[in-house]
Amino acid sequence: MKKITGSQLVSEFVRCSKELQNYSVTSSSISRNVFNFSGNFEFLIYVKGRAAKPHRWGVTKNVVKRLEDQNIHWFVILLFDTPETGYLLSQGDVKYYISSVWPLGADGDYKPATGSYLSNNSPFNSIDMFVDQIEALMTL
């Protein structure tokens, strides 16, 4: 069986998201990994995938800065193992993690990993669970 890559996780997650009945999903000019969701709520999602263990991602500092400059809610998703398994991080989560938890690599990427680097978040394990988490965060 062929191993799936992180970029394939992202592509499949986006494909599944485009099948959601209450949302339209389009690419964003911010980054190839940032997508516009519109429907019940409007928001941006920055999606990173990591299929191989250990689960470590590169969250680009410049992309986070561009997201912070937007007048719309945004989230970061860190996918792992399958296109429907990942961590959903709010703006507040990301700001907390980049200020005191995630190391910044020489390449300009923050380096989150499973374990203490994501201690405030629990993973979702389906697209429906992802939508439930987003909608709960959007109504706070």
Backbone as a chain_set.jsonl record, in Angstrom:
{"seq": "MKKITGSQLVSEFVRCSKELQNYSVTSSSISRNVFNFSGNFEFLIYVKGRAAKPHRWGVTKNVVKRLEDQNIHWFVILLFDTPETGYLLSQGDVKYYISSVWPLGADGDYKPATGSYLSNNSPFNSIDMFVDQIEALMTL", "coords": {"N": [[0.833, -1.165, 0.0], [0.577, 2.197, -0.87], [2.2, 4.894, 0.735], [0.673, 7.752, 2.147], [1.176, 11.261, 1.676], [1.915, 14.345, 3.458], [0.976, 16.563, 1.975], [-0.916, 15.293, 0.407], [-2.753, 14.562, 2.376], [-3.716, 17.112, 3.022], [-4.867, 17.901, 0.538], [-6.89, 15.951, 0.273], [-8.406, 16.475, 2.573], [-9.357, 19.036, 1.923], [-10.855, 18.375, -0.346], [-12.851, 16.744, 0.819], [-13.994, 18.682, 2.484], [-15.115, 20.383, 0.626], [-17.364, 19.015, -0.015], [-19.134, 19.488, 1.972], [-22.379, 20.411, 2.992], [-23.245, 22.891, 3.999], [-21.279, 24.738, 3.477], [-19.077, 26.57, 1.348], [-16.013, 26.108, -0.23], [-13.018, 27.644, -1.072], [-9.898, 28.438, -2.717], [-7.317, 30.535, -1.337], [-5.636, 33.697, -1.67], [-3.632, 34.095, 0.099], [-1.94, 31.946, 0.792], [-0.951, 28.755, -0.549], [-1.902, 26.846, 1.134], [-3.996, 27.931, 2.507], [-7.443, 28.372, 2.94], [-10.64, 29.64, 1.996], [-13.632, 29.526, 3.746], [-17.064, 29.667, 3.387], [-20.428, 30.165, 4.352], [-22.538, 28.849, 6.711], [-20.937, 30.159, 8.56], [-18.224, 32.488, 8.057], [-14.811, 32.064, 7.413], [-11.22, 31.614, 7.544], [-8.997, 28.943, 6.835], [-5.94, 27.582, 7.649], [-4.158, 25.002, 6.558], [-2.133, 22.303, 7.421], [-0.37, 19.317, 6.767], [0.765, 16.179, 8.024], [1.915, 13.121, 7.49], [3.774, 11.22, 8.226], [5.332, 9.732, 11.089], [7.595, 11.052, 13.506], [4.846, 13.22, 14.42], [5.189, 16.267, 13.302], [4.936, 19.605, 12.404], [5.283, 22.365, 10.072], [4.563, 25.544, 10.625], [4.195, 28.392, 8.989], [5.668, 31.463, 9.764], [5.281, 33.889, 8.317], [2.865, 33.384, 6.998], [1.1, 33.152, 9.139], [1.26, 35.784, 10.052], [0.082, 37.13, 7.853], [-2.485, 36.068, 8.035], [-3.245, 37.149, 10.499], [-3.54, 39.778, 9.734], [-5.954, 39.861, 8.453], [-9.451, 40.67, 8.274], [-11.193, 38.728, 9.338], [-12.29, 35.729, 10.926], [-9.905, 33.165, 11.631], [-8.305, 29.955, 11.436], [-6.018, 27.317, 12.339], [-5.248, 24.184, 11.046], [-3.867, 21.127, 11.872], [-3.188, 18.376, 10.34], [-2.991, 14.789, 10.659], [-2.046, 11.412, 10.016], [-4.693, 10.645, 8.817], [-6.932, 12.201, 6.393], [-9.04, 13.158, 7.852], [-8.341, 13.517, 10.454], [-7.084, 15.545, 12.912], [-5.718, 18.505, 14.523], [-7.536, 21.282, 15.543], [-6.943, 24.616, 15.701], [-7.608, 27.645, 17.24], [-7.432, 31.247, 16.605], [-6.606, 32.407, 19.001], [-5.431, 30.18, 20.272], [-3.242, 29.717, 18.556], [-1.83, 32.143, 18.812], [-1.135, 32.001, 21.531], [0.462, 29.63, 21.541], [2.575, 30.35, 19.757], [3.712, 32.421, 21.124], [4.793, 31.33, 23.446], [5.299, 28.558, 23.389], [5.766, 27.017, 20.92], [8.737, 26.389, 19.146], [10.636, 28.567, 16.998], [11.888, 27.885, 13.912], [14.984, 28.132, 12.01], [14.228, 28.326, 9.405], [11.999, 29.917, 9.319], [9.647, 28.804, 10.116], [7.261, 27.952, 12.582], [7.441, 25.267, 14.898], [5.374, 23.115, 15.705], [4.438, 20.122, 17.468], [3.079, 16.893, 18.314], [1.875, 16.157, 21.649], [3.209, 17.985, 24.392], [3.43, 20.351, 22.96], [0.954, 20.834, 21.906], [-0.807, 20.872, 23.995], [-3.17, 22.079, 24.92], [-5.201, 21.337, 23.249], [-7.456, 18.975, 21.735], [-7.542, 16.319, 19.372], [-9.617, 16.234, 16.388], [-11.625, 13.702, 14.758], [-13.089, 13.328, 12.482], [-14.706, 14.806, 9.606], [-17.171, 15.861, 10.244], [-16.899, 16.246, 13.021], [-14.882, 18.171, 12.998], [-16.321, 20.316, 11.792], [-18.286, 20.694, 13.789], [-16.626, 21.548, 15.907], [-15.565, 23.935, 14.826], [-17.907, 25.462, 14.454], [-18.783, 25.672, 17.085], [-16.713, 27.221, 18.176], [-17.049, 29.542, 16.672], [-19.386, 30.585, 17.667], [-18.839, 31.529, 20.139]], "CA": [[0.0, 0.0, 0.0], [1.366, 3.416, -0.988], [2.077, 5.831, 1.854], [0.13, 9.065, 1.833], [2.044, 12.356, 2.102], [1.241, 15.45, 4.125], [0.235, 17.371, 0.988], [-2.095, 14.51, 0.016], [-3.714, 14.72, 3.474], [-4.335, 18.428, 2.865], [-5.723, 17.858, -0.654], [-8.073, 15.131, 0.55], [-9.203, 17.222, 3.538], [-10.041, 20.103, 1.185], [-11.876, 17.73, -1.179], [-13.962, 16.375, 1.712], [-14.623, 19.925, 2.95], [-15.922, 20.924, -0.471], [-18.605, 18.249, -0.062], [-20.014, 19.914, 3.065], [-23.587, 21.038, 2.458], [-23.462, 24.252, 4.481], [-20.099, 25.566, 3.246], [-18.363, 26.63, 0.08], [-14.585, 26.171, 0.07], [-12.228, 28.125, -2.206], [-8.496, 28.766, -2.434], [-7.047, 31.899, -0.886], [-4.406, 34.28, -2.211], [-2.667, 34.223, 1.199], [-0.996, 30.831, 0.693], [-1.576, 27.578, -1.165], [-2.487, 26.032, 2.203], [-5.054, 28.689, 3.182], [-8.695, 28.23, 2.202], [-11.801, 30.41, 2.443], [-14.872, 28.8, 3.983], [-18.211, 30.561, 3.555], [-21.683, 29.432, 4.517], [-23.083, 29.158, 8.034], [-19.982, 31.146, 9.063], [-17.115, 32.742, 7.129], [-13.529, 32.004, 8.099], [-10.081, 31.086, 6.801], [-8.334, 27.782, 7.431], [-4.564, 27.301, 7.226], [-4.082, 23.55, 6.75], [-0.842, 21.637, 7.255], [-0.509, 17.877, 6.938], [1.954, 15.385, 8.337], [1.518, 11.721, 7.484], [4.816, 10.397, 8.842], [5.667, 9.958, 12.492], [6.79, 11.768, 14.492], [3.994, 14.265, 13.875], [5.736, 17.613, 13.461], [4.505, 20.425, 11.279], [5.907, 23.667, 9.908], [3.567, 26.599, 10.493], [5.025, 29.497, 8.518], [5.484, 32.73, 10.471], [4.728, 34.9, 7.407], [1.456, 33.067, 6.733], [0.373, 33.533, 10.359], [1.189, 37.253, 10.031], [-0.928, 37.508, 6.853], [-3.792, 35.73, 8.615], [-3.528, 38.138, 11.541], [-3.896, 41.039, 9.069], [-7.279, 39.732, 7.846], [-10.611, 41.052, 9.098], [-12.059, 37.551, 9.336], [-11.776, 34.675, 11.805], [-9.059, 32.168, 10.98], [-7.927, 28.793, 12.237], [-4.967, 26.447, 11.813], [-5.508, 22.753, 11.188], [-2.691, 20.267, 11.75], [-3.666, 17.03, 10.022], [-2.051, 13.688, 10.799], [-2.501, 10.037, 9.757], [-5.759, 10.579, 7.81], [-7.437, 13.538, 6.059], [-10.11, 13.542, 8.77], [-7.795, 13.517, 11.806], [-6.187, 16.678, 13.09], [-5.93, 19.48, 15.579], [-8.104, 22.563, 15.143], [-6.424, 25.648, 16.584], [-8.185, 28.975, 17.043], [-6.463, 32.342, 16.592], [-6.065, 32.521, 20.358], [-4.526, 29.044, 20.489], [-2.012, 29.938, 17.789], [-1.099, 33.254, 19.441], [-0.541, 31.468, 22.756], [1.539, 28.678, 21.231], [3.754, 30.986, 19.146], [4.344, 33.328, 22.084], [5.479, 30.702, 24.575], [5.453, 27.104, 23.343], [6.372, 26.5, 19.69], [10.004, 26.989, 18.724], [10.713, 29.109, 15.641], [13.067, 27.364, 13.238], [15.763, 29.042, 11.171], [13.546, 28.432, 8.112], [10.84, 30.795, 9.44], [8.462, 28.022, 10.481], [7.064, 27.471, 13.938], [7.588, 23.809, 14.862], [4.532, 22.354, 16.632], [4.462, 18.661, 17.418], [2.12, 16.33, 19.258], [2.345, 16.169, 23.04], [3.119, 19.252, 25.121], [3.312, 21.466, 22.02], [-0.471, 21.013, 21.606], [-1.43, 20.37, 25.213], [-4.487, 22.668, 25.167], [-6.139, 20.931, 22.205], [-7.703, 17.56, 21.461], [-7.766, 16.16, 17.935], [-10.892, 15.777, 15.826], [-11.383, 12.481, 13.983], [-13.996, 13.259, 11.336], [-15.059, 16.117, 9.066], [-18.303, 16.354, 11.032], [-16.373, 16.722, 14.295], [-14.205, 19.424, 12.65], [-17.36, 21.337, 11.611], [-18.859, 20.956, 15.108], [-15.659, 22.338, 16.679], [-15.519, 25.288, 14.222], [-19.153, 26.191, 14.732], [-18.793, 25.985, 18.511], [-15.781, 28.333, 18.368], [-17.563, 30.735, 16.017], [-20.522, 31.124, 18.416], [-18.382, 32.029, 21.444]], "C": [[0.891, 1.246, 0.0], [1.114, 4.34, 0.197], [1.548, 7.162, 1.366], [1.093, 10.132, 2.369], [1.221, 13.43, 2.818], [0.43, 16.295, 3.158], [-0.993, 16.623, 0.479], [-3.164, 14.554, 1.111], [-4.465, 16.037, 3.316], [-5.299, 18.419, 1.685], [-7.006, 17.081, -0.401], [-8.984, 15.808, 1.576], [-10.009, 18.316, 2.826], [-11.142, 19.506, 0.306], [-13.09, 17.352, -0.331], [-14.715, 17.613, 2.196], [-15.52, 20.527, 1.878], [-17.246, 20.187, -0.631], [-19.569, 18.614, 1.062], [-21.191, 20.69, 2.5], [-23.716, 22.503, 2.835], [-22.29, 25.189, 4.244], [-19.615, 25.47, 1.811], [-16.896, 26.829, 0.428], [-13.834, 26.584, -1.188], [-10.792, 28.401, -1.757], [-8.382, 30.232, -2.038], [-5.762, 32.395, -1.538], [-3.317, 34.406, -1.145], [-1.555, 33.191, 1.08], [-1.715, 29.661, 0.035], [-2.228, 26.671, -0.138], [-3.561, 26.766, 2.995], [-6.296, 28.669, 2.304], [-9.784, 29.071, 2.849], [-12.98, 29.465, 2.608], [-15.974, 29.846, 4.113], [-19.473, 29.722, 3.562], [-22.306, 29.826, 5.827], [-22.249, 30.234, 8.719], [-18.935, 31.363, 7.981], [-15.824, 32.773, 7.917], [-12.472, 31.486, 7.134], [-9.491, 29.918, 7.576], [-6.942, 27.656, 6.804], [-4.319, 25.839, 7.574], [-2.674, 23.042, 6.468], [-1.047, 20.15, 7.525], [0.817, 17.202, 7.214], [1.524, 13.933, 8.459], [2.51, 10.84, 8.242], [5.001, 10.746, 10.321], [7.158, 10.229, 12.592], [5.995, 12.898, 13.828], [4.538, 15.628, 14.275], [5.367, 18.388, 12.215], [5.369, 21.673, 11.192], [4.816, 24.69, 9.654], [4.335, 27.89, 10.197], [4.657, 30.82, 9.18], [4.832, 33.782, 9.572], [3.263, 34.639, 7.085], [0.608, 33.446, 7.947], [0.22, 35.052, 10.398], [0.131, 37.719, 9.036], [-2.335, 37.183, 7.352], [-4.191, 36.754, 9.676], [-3.972, 39.477, 10.952], [-5.292, 41.016, 8.444], [-8.369, 40.171, 8.817], [-11.652, 39.943, 9.112], [-11.45, 36.531, 10.304], [-10.919, 33.708, 10.996], [-8.654, 31.103, 11.997], [-6.754, 28.099, 11.567], [-5.402, 25.018, 12.064], [-4.202, 22.009, 10.944], [-3.182, 18.838, 11.579], [-2.571, 16.0, 10.281], [-2.76, 12.367, 10.539], [-3.582, 9.919, 8.686], [-6.224, 12.005, 7.5], [-8.535, 14.029, 7.003], [-9.659, 13.531, 10.227], [-6.829, 14.674, 11.948], [-6.542, 17.521, 14.29], [-6.483, 20.757, 14.963], [-7.658, 23.593, 16.174], [-7.063, 26.985, 16.239], [-7.065, 30.01, 16.947], [-5.8, 32.469, 17.958], [-5.096, 31.411, 20.694], [-3.184, 29.309, 19.819], [-1.185, 31.051, 18.433], [-0.425, 32.799, 20.734], [0.663, 30.579, 22.441], [2.767, 29.37, 20.647], [4.454, 31.931, 20.127], [5.154, 32.596, 23.148], [5.747, 29.201, 24.466], [6.222, 26.628, 22.102], [7.708, 27.171, 19.402], [9.898, 27.505, 17.287], [12.009, 28.628, 15.021], [13.769, 28.42, 12.396], [15.105, 29.253, 9.806], [12.307, 29.322, 8.157], [9.546, 30.075, 9.753], [8.453, 27.774, 11.988], [7.005, 25.949, 13.857], [6.711, 23.096, 15.894], [4.689, 20.854, 16.413], [3.402, 18.164, 18.401], [2.724, 16.348, 20.66], [2.207, 17.554, 23.64], [3.005, 20.461, 24.203], [1.86, 21.764, 21.657], [-1.322, 20.632, 22.811], [-2.83, 20.932, 25.483], [-5.562, 22.18, 24.199], [-6.253, 19.422, 22.106], [-7.988, 17.405, 19.979], [-9.219, 15.824, 17.585], [-10.594, 14.541, 15.001], [-12.419, 12.253, 12.887], [-14.264, 14.68, 10.846], [-16.221, 16.7, 9.862], [-17.843, 16.911, 12.382], [-15.622, 18.046, 14.099], [-15.229, 20.552, 12.531], [-17.985, 21.697, 12.961], [-17.935, 21.841, 15.945], [-15.593, 23.771, 16.151], [-16.747, 26.07, 14.624], [-19.28, 26.538, 16.213], [-17.882, 27.187, 18.802], [-16.345, 29.638, 17.775], [-18.722, 31.357, 16.795], [-20.111, 31.628, 19.797], [-18.406, 33.538, 21.494]], "O": [[1.843, 1.336, 0.776], [-0.027, 4.546, 0.612], [1.93, 7.64, 0.298], [1.746, 9.928, 3.393], [-0.009, 13.416, 2.781], [-0.686, 16.704, 3.48], [-2.003, 17.246, 0.153], [-4.357, 14.58, 0.806], [-5.687, 16.086, 3.454], [-6.433, 18.881, 1.814], [-8.085, 17.506, -0.814], [-10.207, 15.725, 1.461], [-11.196, 18.496, 3.096], [-12.236, 20.063, 0.219], [-14.228, 17.611, -0.723], [-15.941, 17.591, 2.305], [-16.559, 21.112, 2.184], [-18.152, 20.677, -1.304], [-20.692, 18.112, 1.106], [-21.015, 21.536, 1.623], [-24.253, 23.287, 2.053], [-22.288, 26.313, 4.746], [-19.731, 24.433, 1.158], [-16.572, 27.639, 1.297], [-13.982, 25.964, -2.241], [-10.52, 28.574, -0.569], [-9.24, 31.052, -2.365], [-4.902, 31.598, -1.914], [-2.191, 34.787, -1.462], [-0.377, 33.511, 1.244], [-2.944, 29.586, 0.059], [-3.03, 25.81, -0.499], [-3.995, 26.283, 4.041], [-6.23, 28.91, 1.099], [-9.85, 29.202, 4.071], [-13.288, 28.688, 1.704], [-15.831, 30.807, 4.868], [-19.574, 28.707, 2.872], [-22.581, 31.004, 6.054], [-22.792, 31.118, 9.382], [-18.773, 30.527, 7.092], [-15.738, 33.421, 8.96], [-12.785, 30.987, 6.053], [-9.487, 29.905, 8.807], [-6.798, 27.63, 5.582], [-4.277, 25.476, 8.75], [-2.099, 23.315, 5.414], [-1.813, 19.774, 8.413], [1.859, 17.607, 6.697], [0.847, 13.557, 9.416], [2.124, 9.83, 8.83], [4.847, 11.895, 10.734], [7.924, 9.667, 11.81], [6.412, 13.456, 12.813], [4.377, 16.082, 15.409], [5.475, 17.878, 11.1], [6.1, 21.999, 12.128], [4.21, 24.701, 8.583], [5.041, 28.412, 11.061], [3.501, 31.243, 9.162], [3.928, 34.493, 10.012], [2.495, 35.586, 6.915], [-0.481, 33.999, 7.795], [-0.85, 35.552, 10.745], [-0.645, 38.622, 9.35], [-3.271, 37.947, 7.112], [-5.346, 37.174, 9.735], [-4.7, 40.228, 11.602], [-5.766, 42.043, 7.957], [-8.217, 40.053, 10.033], [-12.843, 40.19, 8.92], [-10.232, 36.484, 10.474], [-11.183, 33.467, 9.818], [-8.661, 31.314, 13.209], [-6.522, 28.271, 10.37], [-5.865, 24.679, 13.152], [-3.522, 22.231, 9.942], [-3.544, 18.172, 12.55], [-1.383, 16.291, 10.143], [-3.952, 12.232, 10.818], [-3.408, 9.162, 7.731], [-5.938, 12.924, 8.268], [-8.915, 15.199, 6.953], [-10.49, 13.535, 11.135], [-5.862, 14.777, 11.194], [-7.534, 17.28, 14.978], [-5.951, 21.253, 13.97], [-7.951, 23.466, 17.362], [-7.057, 27.404, 15.082], [-5.897, 29.696, 17.176], [-4.582, 32.621, 18.057], [-4.063, 31.647, 21.321], [-2.127, 29.149, 20.431], [0.029, 30.913, 18.582], [0.719, 33.164, 21.003], [1.743, 30.755, 23.006], [3.892, 29.019, 21.002], [5.644, 32.211, 19.981], [6.099, 33.16, 23.7], [6.362, 28.625, 25.363], [7.217, 25.915, 22.227], [7.797, 28.399, 19.414], [9.164, 26.951, 16.469], [13.095, 28.917, 15.524], [13.204, 29.475, 12.108], [15.387, 30.239, 9.125], [11.627, 29.473, 7.142], [8.468, 30.662, 9.668], [9.473, 27.438, 12.59], [6.562, 25.402, 12.847], [7.231, 22.531, 16.856], [5.026, 20.393, 15.323], [2.895, 18.931, 19.22], [3.93, 16.531, 20.829], [1.2, 18.227, 23.424], [2.523, 21.508, 24.636], [1.566, 22.846, 21.149], [-2.433, 20.125, 22.656], [-3.603, 20.31, 26.211], [-6.722, 22.574, 24.321], [-5.297, 18.688, 22.354], [-8.619, 18.277, 19.382], [-9.943, 15.216, 18.373], [-9.456, 14.333, 14.582], [-12.606, 11.129, 12.421], [-14.071, 15.643, 11.588], [-16.251, 17.902, 10.125], [-18.349, 17.94, 12.831], [-15.715, 18.94, 14.94], [-15.035, 21.626, 13.1], [-18.193, 22.875, 13.25], [-18.394, 22.769, 16.611], [-15.569, 24.719, 16.937], [-16.645, 27.208, 15.083], [-19.826, 27.586, 16.558], [-18.242, 28.066, 19.585], [-16.13, 30.714, 18.332], [-19.017, 32.537, 16.609], [-20.958, 32.107, 20.551], [-18.054, 34.128, 22.515]]}, "num_chains": 1, "name": "protein.A"}
